[in-house]
Amino acid sequence: MSTTAPPPPVPGPQRAAAPDAPQPPPGDSRPAGPAQPTEPGEPEERSQEARAAQRELFAHAPEFILGSAASFGGSLVGGAQHGVSGGQVAGDVFLGGKTEIHHHTSAAGGSVHSAGEIPRAELDRLSGDFVEGPSFAAALERLRTERVLVLSGQHATGRRTAALMLLDRLGVPTVRALQPETGPSALPAQLTGSGGHVLCDMPLSRNRPLRDAHLYAAADRLKQFDDGYLVITVEASPYLPGVTPFCWEPPPAEEVLRAFLAARKTGGAETERLLTLDPVREFLAHGHHRCAEAAEFAGRLAEYDGTAAALAGLAGFSLSAVEKQCRDWLSAPDSELGLRDKAFLISLSVFDGAPYVLAAELGDRLFVNLQRLQHPEQEPAIPVFGPSAADRLALARAEGVTRNESTDWGPVPQYLAHFREPRTAHTLLTEVWTGHPSARPALVDWLKQLARDGRPMVRTRAAAAAAMLAAADLPSAMAALVDGWALSRSFGPRVTAANALTLAQLLEAPAILRLLTQWCGDAHWARRWTAIRAFALLAPVRPDLAAPALQALAARARAEDSSPAESRNLTESTALLLSGGNRGEMLAELVRLLQDTAPVRGLALAAFVRACESDEEGSLVDWYAESGSYDAGPARDLAMLWRTALGDRAHTKAALDALRTWLYAGERRPDAGQALTLLLPELVTTAADHGRLDHLLRTLRSADGSPERPRIADRLLSVLNPRSA
């Protein structure tokens, strides 16, 4: 942080400063004249220009924000309300959480357990819809051999239905359901006759593990009866010492749809027609739907009557399922989904598509914040060891992949984690922010910690999270996060604020463009800096906003009271407007600004020269070589700007340096060299113009520092002096 003093206060009413904002000392109003005192953080600002900040932002921002400017937040999609409503669910399918029924001991102190026979009609109904899936045959063979099978799988994957169908396929006369509270030691006592037995969602813990000895005792008991079998369903658990559970793999969603439609006597041709509907193809394309969701969607599909309302209902189902899953995660009691698990889910929504270790490490920081908020009387404690990465990702309906990621040291393999359903991250964060406001203090403190992190990825993701919150509730996000960052004396938080506003606009958050325009003329220098930088980041990826951005930046320059640091920021931001989108339009706008006031004219020339200094891929010289020189309007405007900058004493030296960059590009690229032969004659209207360019070409030396003159200089000298040639 710079140690220079903050600027004096601006006369007039001041807005309340955010916690990170500098508090101006009492004193006189701003001195007369165009210059302000040097702004805090100025040496820091020189360490990262706007172009580098733009590269950093788009290297680390979530792909779904950069890939789409569509707004979706909470249960609103394009202004339409979507939610889970109606529909019939077949079999043992449920979305999200589960219901636990607690039974207490009798007055005599003995445990009361009971078993009930499952009606044959229910088994027949489930059998008609059931799809065996890839692992069913192996599970059936193991159950037939061992008599007792522990079936492990996630919720809503159809594991209970699979357990019932395993017993049904064995041809047992009856299937009896045991109470989930049946303890491992009490299992043999509950197996009182022949037939199948099923114990679903057996609760396990450190003090109540299911051991191999318990299964041996149950198997010995079942062997006393004809056709005696037991299936126990559990979640993935570490409390199975000596037990090798069978991992249930659910069938693909498309097979579930086909089986469900076939059971409703839908003809083969009709089934195929329904499967080709756009909402159905979109549902299947998202993939990784659990059986519960596939079965519910199949019920909607079986009732499809061809109307527009029914088609809209199918189209909204997929997002509704995501929203319901996020609500169930966050509202689940701690006994089902612990606070640390919820913190990890929220962290993964911020670091979706980023290295898994970031989501895990920073999720534990959020867990500490949530623990302090929920249990202020307790000292927060993070378990050193816990579930594996695979188990945590399975809980989050996410997956990991190892991929080489670019770093400062070259490509490095990273284990990246992402939700299988791309809309989960945005939906979950929105649900936290709007549906659970009591969690806001912990979430806000956590995001502020991320914004101060030394890793660019972490800071950028903090900005992206703030953008998603702003899309859901702009006033709250601005008050709690963005405005405080924007008013910071330090450079880093202001960049985070600019990144957040940029990404919020890409998410179509309301009023962002108007806010940035207002902040360009704000009384506080830090808000102005933030808005100017945000325009630089935003306009190249939203060409439709380049013209309004240029108008706002020009209006700020027209005020004639910018400090040197702010003037540099204005120049860099305006230059970036030429790095993408409709460059011809931007060149024409800069030519128009040459007729404006002196500060605006100076901004236009300085920004143009700054844009010409780059020879990176996609730079202005690349564009001119590939297409700009063939379009009469942009070529004319480009020549006008070059000619004016070279002839303006305040910009001549910088313009000559930038022109050298173009000459070196022409030496490397034949198309750039050809474009320069067309451009050079347009830059000469006076003897001074001719002399300046002639001297530049004759004194040009190779880019590697050798004394030889590049061949491009000789070719252009012949163009500049045709008689001598």
Salt bridges, closest charged atoms under 4 A:
GLU42 OE2 - ARG46 NH2 3.08
GLU42 OE2 - ARG568 NH2 2.75
GLU45 OE2 - ARG494 NH2 2.48
GLU49 OE1 - ARG610 NH2 2.69
GLU56 OE2 - ARG459 NH2 3.55
GLU100 OE1 - HIS102 NE2 3.86
GLU122 OE2 - ARG160 NH2 3.75
ASP124 OD1 - ARG120 NH1 3.57
ASP129 OD1 - ARG264 NH1 2.77
GLU132 OE2 - ARG169 NE 3.64
GLU141 OE1 - ARG144 NH1 3.30
GLU146 OE1 - ARG142 NE 3.37
ASP168 OD1 - ARG120 NH1 2.70
ASP168 OD2 - ARG169 NH1 3.64
ASP201 OD1 - ARG159 NH2 2.41
GLU235 OE2 - LYS98 NZ 3.96
GLU235 OE2 - HIS155 NE2 3.06
GLU254 OE2 - ARG258 NH2 3.12
GLU270 OE2 - ARG273 NH2 2.77
GLU272 OE2 - ARG258 NH1 2.34
ASP278 OD1 - ARG281 NH2 2.47
GLU293 OE1 - HIS289 ND1 3.38
GLU293 OE2 - ARG397 NH1 2.70
GLU296 OE2 - ARG300 NH2 3.80
ASP328 OD2 - LYS324 NZ 2.93
ASP334 OD1 - LYS342 NZ 3.68
GLU361 OE2 - ARG365 NH2 3.38
GLU361 OE2 - ARG455 NH2 3.22
ASP364 OD1 - ARG340 NE 2.90
GLU377 OE2 - HIS375 ND1 3.85
GLU399 OE1 - HIS288 NE2 3.95
GLU399 OE2 - HIS418 NE2 3.52
GLU399 OE1 - ARG420 NE 3.52
GLU405 OE2 - ARG403 NE 3.21
GLU421 OE2 - ARG423 NE 2.90
GLU431 OE2 - HIS436 NE2 3.85
ASP453 OD2 - ARG365 NH1 3.93
ASP453 OD1 - ARG455 NE 2.88
ASP473 OD2 - ARG440 NH2 3.14
ASP483 OD1 - ARG527 NE 2.99
GLU508 OE2 - ARG542 NH1 3.52
ASP522 OD1 - ARG15 NH2 2.81
ASP522 OD2 - ARG527 NH1 3.33
ASP544 OD2 - ARG542 NH2 2.75
ASP561 OD2 - ARG30 NH1 3.49
ASP561 OD1 - ARG556 NH2 2.58
GLU566 OE1 - ARG528 NE 2.81
GLU566 OE2 - ARG556 NE 2.69
GLU572 OE1 - ARG533 NH2 3.81
GLU572 OE2 - ARG610 NH2 3.33
GLU589 OE1 - ARG592 NH2 2.83
ASP596 OD2 - ARG558 NH2 2.86
GLU613 OE1 - ARG610 NE 3.51
ASP615 OD2 - ARG668 NH2 3.42
GLU616 OE1 - ARG55 NH1 3.22
ASP622 OD1 - ARG669 NH1 2.41
GLU626 OE2 - ARG669 NH2 3.64
ASP648 OD2 - ARG601 NH2 3.59
ASP648 OD1 - HIS651 ND1 3.27
ASP657 OD2 - LYS653 NZ 3.46
ASP657 OD1 - ARG660 NH1 2.62
GLU667 OE2 - ARG711 NE 3.81
ASP671 OD2 - ARG669 NH2 2.55
ASP689 OD1 - ARG692 NH1 3.19
ASP694 OD2 - ARG698 NE 2.81
ASP714 OD1 - ARG709 NH2 2.92
